[in-house]
Amino acid sequence: MTKLKLIAAIPVACLLSACAVGPDKSRDTGLFDRKSLSQLQAGIWVDPNGCDHWIIDDGLEGYLSQRLDKYGKPVCSGSAPPTVATGDFKGGSPLFDPV
């Protein structure tokens, strides 16, 4: 019975370790160009519902967050058709990204 409990406890411990708080999420911790995300250029991606999301692509990593007004409600500006990204969201990084 003890072996069975140990075997059952190992996957649970692995799952709980994935819940640990990670590094500072306001910084790009990339291999080539570590810096604050505020130094990268953001664009806007419009989701299928027509609401805006901030998008940043630094060549190796990408960042996306919903665009909210001062009351915490989604912004749906209609700045682009649904599923289209606009702006220079790939700027601010020296890495080439063909996609």
N, C-alpha and C positions, 0 to 999 in steps of 0.2 A: 504494500500500500504506500510506503514512503517513496519508493521509486516512481510510482504513478503520480504522486503529488509533485515530485521534482520535475518530471517530464511535462506536466501540465503548467508548472510555474514558469518555465523558461520562455514559452511564447508570450505569456502575459507580461513578463519583465521586458521583453523586446518591444512589445506594443507600447508600454508605458514610457520607455526611453524615447520614443518618437515624439512624445508630448513635451519634451524639454524646451524651454525658451531658448531660442537661437540668438544669433548675433544681431546687432543694430540693423533694423530693416530700412533705415533712411540712408544707408550707404551702399554703393556698388562695391562689392567685394570681389570683383572680377580679377582674373589672372593678370591682365595687361594694364588696366587703367582704373585703379581704385580711387574713388572720389565720392563726394556727396551726390545723391540723386538730383539735388537742386542745380547742379552744374550741367546736367544733361538736358536736351531739348525735348519737350513733350508735344505730342500731337493729340488729336481726338479721333477715337474710333467710335462709330455709332453701332450699337447692338441691334439685333433684329427687331426689337420693340421701338427703336428710334431714340433711345436714350444714350447720352454721351459718356465716354470713359476716357480718362487720361491714359495715353500709351507712350512708352519710351522703349526704344530698341537700341542697345549699345553694341550690337554685333554678335555677341555671344549669349547675352541674357536679355530678357524682355520684362517689362513691368507694366502692369495694368491696374487701374483703380477707378472706381465709379466716380463720375463728376457730380458733386452734390452742391446745392445752394446753401445759404447760411442757416437754413432751418433743417438741413439734413435730408432734404427731398431730392430725388434724381433730377438732373438737368436734361431735358429733351429738346435741344435747340433746333434740330432740323438742319444743322450745318452741312450734312452730307447724307446721301442715301444710306439705308440700313446696310450693315456689314462692310462699310467703307471706312478706311482710315485716311485722315487728312493732316496736313502740317508736316514739318520737318522733324518727325519723331525719330529718325535715324541719325540726326545731327548730334554733335557734341561728343562723338567717339571717333577715334582714328581707325577703327576696325571696319573693313569692308564687309557688308552683309548683302549677298546677292538676292536674298528672298524678300 
